[in-house]
């Protein structure tokens, strides 16, 4: 599975509460974690990845005392789609962060299904 791109706002949210210089280091750490996901795929073990809710999973890392999470899922094309970046301040993920990830997942899935329907209805593809 290939990695999708975390939307700019979600990336800034995951690293934005960290001052500029450490934020660059935190970004590098998150990129390394994304590379691990790309390398290991769905078999990426805990503590790097864990189940959140349904198809939503989280990439997990720490930067000092700050817990950083990237919520993601594997889509029908066997690609990992990064849904939401979170600085985790509580023991559990905030329900609003999970719901934002689910909303992004549903939006991605809708677009994916729409592209498939367009391809199937294209006479050029029926050869």
Residue pairs with C-beta under 8 A, 6 or more apart in sequence:
1 37
1 38
1 41
1 42
1 74
1 78
1 79
1 80
2 38
2 79
2 80
3 34
3 37
3 38
3 79
3 80
3 82
4 72
4 79
4 80
4 81
4 82
4 108
5 82
6 14
6 70
6 82
6 83
6 84
6 85
7 104
10 82
10 83
10 84
10 85
11 27
11 85
12 85
13 84
13 85
13 86
13 87
14 26
14 30
14 68
14 69
14 70
14 85
14 86
14 87
15 23
15 26
15 27
15 30
15 68
15 85
16 23
16 87
17 66
17 87
18 26
18 63
18 66
18 87
22 63
22 64
25 63
26 63
26 66
26 68
29 61
29 63
29 68
30 59
30 61
30 68
30 70
30 85
33 48
33 59
33 60
33 61
33 70
34 59
34 70
34 82
36 44
36 48
37 44
37 48
37 49
37 59
37 72
37 80
38 80
40 48
42 74
46 60
47 60
48 59
48 60
48 61
49 57
49 58
49 59
49 60
50 57
50 58
50 60
51 57
52 58
52 71
52 93
52 98
52 101
53 98
53 102
54 102
55 73
55 74
55 105
56 71
56 72
56 73
56 83
56 98
56 101
56 102
56 105
57 71
57 72
57 73
58 69
58 70
58 71
58 72
58 93
59 69
59 70
59 72
60 67
60 68
60 69
61 67
61 68
61 69
62 68
66 87
67 87
67 88
67 89
68 85
68 86
68 87
68 88
69 85
69 86
69 87
69 88
69 93
69 97
70 82
70 83
70 84
70 85
70 86
71 82
71 83
71 84
71 85
71 86
71 93
71 97
71 98
71 101
72 80
72 81
72 82
72 83
73 80
73 81
73 83
73 101
73 105
74 80
74 81
75 81
75 108
75 109
75 112
76 109
76 112
77 112
81 104
81 105
81 108
83 100
83 101
83 104
83 105
83 108
84 97
84 100
84 101
84 104
86 93
86 94
86 97
119 125
